């Protein structure tokens, strides 16, 4: 139990509270001007110990910088390499310079909000959200370890990411792009009609294509982080099968000619996994520029944006949101709707038309009413 004792100072009588910590150590807090305040604090301490909410005052003296690097390192165990790199960069570039030397108990909600606002002036919403997430999750761990009572970074208002309008190609535009891609014709068609992510397509081997069932087993993801290719599981950690249209299967069959079952469908010059065509000098950028030269209205498309085309083609062919979700490998139908809500706008009219058709079959037909006379009354 906590004990309250008084002592004398030049300013007068003061009170001290002594109590034991959950680890059975002894600590004290001095400076209470009244016995009632000291007793109230002692009661709070005992309740906090009983409920598991006790935080020793000295624990908050540890700095954010003393916890940050260890937190970043721990994320390697359960985060994809690309995700880990974004966390590491956010900590090193944005969090550590501002918060590294700040004691945990000196981190204030208003100061975190001001930091977010300052970042938002020069950085995009995704960068700001990632930086805040890193700081907040470090402080979450501090709360769990009883170094802090509450997390001052939670509840901070963050900038919203404004989603750009999706870009879609027509069937003719996909064909033109595939033709200009030359050696990578089958890859353009695969991305445009199956919705594979780039890393999923880069990880495909001949044995992954079942030409009899016209299916592709997607189970490997080859993601380039910096200059290193990391091969691992899919984004959702679940394998999936993707259907192949006949014309895409035919193009893939041509790509597989002369390759063994274990060979990559598309390999780099060194024989390894093909990296994303992100540079302006890549084969895809060259194909897009040739298409734009022939047709100035041709969109500036990237490998990832071809994934949007697959969603568009699937919906126009009658696929519902659950089918599109499975095709693209989204974690939920809600995510699919968030990204491709514009593709399902026509469903609103379809629902109204279907209801009208159903009700008209059951309701008796009514004769049209005569238009009331508007003549003057004599």
N, C-alpha and C positions, 0 to 999 in steps of 0.2 A: 504494500500500500504506500501511496505517496505521503510524505510528511511535510508539514509547513512549519518553518521556524522563522523567528524575527532576528534582525541584526541592526546595528546602529551605523549610520553614516553621517557625514557633516550636514547632509540635507534633511536628516531625520530618520525615523524608523522605516526599515524596509523589510520585505518578507521574501523568503527563499523556499522553493519547492524542490525536495529531493525525491527521486523515484528510481525504480529499476526498469531497465529496458527489457524487451522480450527475450533478448539474448542473455539476460541475467547480469548485465553490467549496471553500474550505478552512474547516474547523471543528475544534474541540477539546473534550475533556472532561477536567477535572482532578479531583484529590482522591482518587485510588486509593491505598490505604495499602500495598498490596503490588504488586510488579511482575507477579506471576502474575495478579492481578485485572485489571490494566491490559491484559495480553496477551490474556486471555480476552475482554474487551470489544472489543479491536481485531479479534479473530477473528470475533466476532459481527457487527461492522459490515461486514466484508468479505463474509461469507456473505449478509447482508441485501441488500447492494448487488448481488450476483450473482443473487439470487432475486427481486429487485424488491420486497422487503419493507422496504427502508430507509425510516425516518422520521426526519427531522431533529428534534432535541429542541426547537428554537425554534419549529417549526411548530405544536406543540400549544399555544402561548401565545395563538393566535387564539381569540376567544370564540365560543360558540355563536350569540350574537346577531349576529355579523358574517357568519354564513353563512345564518341562517334566512330573512331576507326574500328573498334571491336564490333560495333553494330554492323558496320558495312561488311566486315569480313564474315560475319555470321550469315549474311544473306546469300552467300555462295551456295549454301547447302540446299536451298529450295527455290532459287530464282534462276531463270534462264540467263546465259552469259550476256545477252544484249540488255536485259533488264538490270543485271548487276552493274553493268558499265554505266548506265544512266544514274543509278544510285551513287556509285563511287564518284562520278563527275559532279553530281549535285552537291555532295558533301564537300568535296575538295574545292570547288569553284565558288559556291554560294553560302553554304552553311558554316564551314570552318572559319573563314575569314571574319564573319560577323559574330558567331556564337562560340567559337572554340575556347576563348578565355573567360567566358561568362559563367559564374557559378550557377548551379541548377536552381537554387532558391532566389536568384536574381533575374531569372527569365520571367518577363511579365507579358500578359496577354496583349496589352496595348502596344508594347514594343514589337512583338511578333507581327501584329497587324500592320504596324508602320513599316516593318521590313518587307512584308508581302507587297504593300502598296508601292514601295520604292522599287522593288524588283519589277513590278508590273509596268513601270514606265519604259523600261528598255528591253524586257524579255517577254516572250509569248506566254500564253496561259499554261501550256504544257510544261514549260521549264519552271514556271513559278509553282505550279501544283506539285511537281516532282520534288523541288527543293523544300517546300513546306512539308510534304509527306515524310521526307527523310528526318527533318527536325522533330516532327510530331511523333514519329515512331521511336526515335531515340528516347524521347521523354516518356513515351508509353512504357518502355522497358524500365526507365528509372522509377516510375510509379509502381510497377509490379515488384521491383526490388526494394520498395519502401525507402527510396531516396527522396521521393517527392510525394506529397499528399494528393495533388491533382496535376493534370497536364495543362499548362497555360497556353499551349499551342492549339488545343482543340477548341472548335467553335469559331475560329478565325474565318472571315469571309474571303473567298478566293475568286480570282477572275474566271469567268466562264469561257470555255473553249467554244468558239463559233465555228460550227462545221461548214466547210465549203460545199457548194452544190456538187453533187456527184457528176462525173463525166462519163457518158456512155457512147459507145460506138455502135453503128449499124452493122448488119451482117456484111454488107458490101465493104465497109471501111475496115473491118477485121480481115477480110480476104485481101484487101489491098496491102494492109500492113504485113500480113503473113507472106505475101509474095515478095515484098521488098526486104523481108528479113532473111531471105535466101536459106542458108543452112539451118536457121532456127525457125523455119516455117512451122514445123510441128509443135514447137514450144509455144509460139504465139497462139496457135489454135487451142492448145491444151489450156493455157492460162485464161483464154477468153471464153471457153465453153465449159470448163469444169470448176473455175474459181479457186484453184490451188494458190496458196501463198508461194512467193518466190522460193523460199527455203525448202518448201515441200516438193516443188518441182525439181529443184537442184539436187535433191537427195534421191530421186527416183532411179531405180535400176531396171534392167530388162525384165527380171523376174517379178517385178511388182505389177506388171501389166498382164491381165488375163484377157487375151484376145477372144477367147471362146465366149466368155460371159460379158465381154466389153465392160470390164471393171478395172479400176486401179486401186491397189491397196496402198494407202498413204500411211506410213508408219515412221518416217524419218524426216528430220528437219535439219537442213544444212544452212546455218545462219552465219554470215560474215560479220564479225565484230572487229572493227579496225581493219587489219590485214589478215586476220586469222579466221579460218572457217571452223565453227563449232558444230559438230554433228551430234544431235540428241533426239529426244522425243518431240512430239508435236506440241503446239502451243497449249492445247488443253490436256496433254498427257494421255490422249485416247486415240487409238488407230481408227481410221474410217475408210470406207469404200466409196469411190466416186464413179458414177456411170460415165461411159464414153459414147458420144454420138458416133455413128458408123464412119463418117468422113474424118473424124479426129483419130479414130482407131486405125484407119487406113494410113494416115500420115505417120502415126507412131510406128506402124509396122515397117515403113520405109526407113525410119530412123534406126530401127533395131537390126536391120540387115547387117550381117558381118560381126555382130557383137555377141559376146557370151552372156549367160544369164546374170552374172554378177557385175557386169559392166554398167557404168552410169549411162543413162540415156543421152545426157549432154555433159561433156567434160571440158575442163579448161585445157589450155595448151600443154600444161604440165601433166595432165591426166587426172587431176584432182577435181573437187567439186567446183562447179561454175559459180563465180561471184555475181552479185546483182549488177545489172547494166545501168549503173547510176551516173556515170560520167557522160559528158557531152560528146565524147568520142566513141561511145559504146555502139555495138551493133544495133541496139534498139533505137537509140537516139538518131542514128543515121537513117534507119528505116522510116522513122517518124518524119524527119526532115524531107526525105524524098516524097513521102505521101503529101506533105504540106506544099511542096513545090508543085505537085500535080493538082492539088485541091487546097487552096488557102484556108478553107473552113475546117480542115482536118484538125481535130484537137491535139494539143500537146499531151500525149499519153505516156504513162510510165508502166512498168511491169505490174506494180501493185494496182493501178487503176484498171488494168485488164480484168481484175477480179470483179469490179463493178459491172463490167459487161456480162459476165457469167450470171450474176444475179438478175440483171435486166432481161436477158434472154430466157432465163428460167421462169420468171414471173409472166412474161409475155406468152410463154408456152402453156400457162395455166397452173404453174406450181404455187402451192400455198406457202405461208411463212415457215411452217415447220420443215417442209422439204428444202427450202432455201437455206434454212439454218443448218440442216444436216449436210447439204452440199458444200457449204462454205466452212463448216467446222466451227461455227459460233457456239459459245457456251450456253446460250439461251435464245429463245425466239424473241425475247424482249430486246436483246442486243441487235438482232437482225432488223427488227422494226426501227430501232434507233438510227441505224445506218441507212436503211433503205425505205424509210417511210414514204418517200415520194413515189416509189414503184407501186405502192398499194393504195394510192389515192382513189383509183377507179373503183376499188372495192366498196367505197361508200355508196356510189351510185348503183352498183350491182345489188347491194343489200336492199335499197329502196325499190328497185325494179322487181327483184324477186318477191318481196313482200306484196307489192301491188299485184303481181301475177297470181300469187297464191290466194289472196283475199278475193280477187275478182272471180275465181272459180267457184267459191262458196256463197258469195252474196248474190241475191236475185238482182237481175237487171232492172233498172229503174227508167221509166219513160222520162225524157227530158221535159222540164216544166216550161209552160208557155210564158213568154215574156209579158209582164204586166203592161196594160195599156197606160199610156201617159197622156191621154186626151184630157181636156179641161172639163170640169163638172159644170153643167148648165144650171 
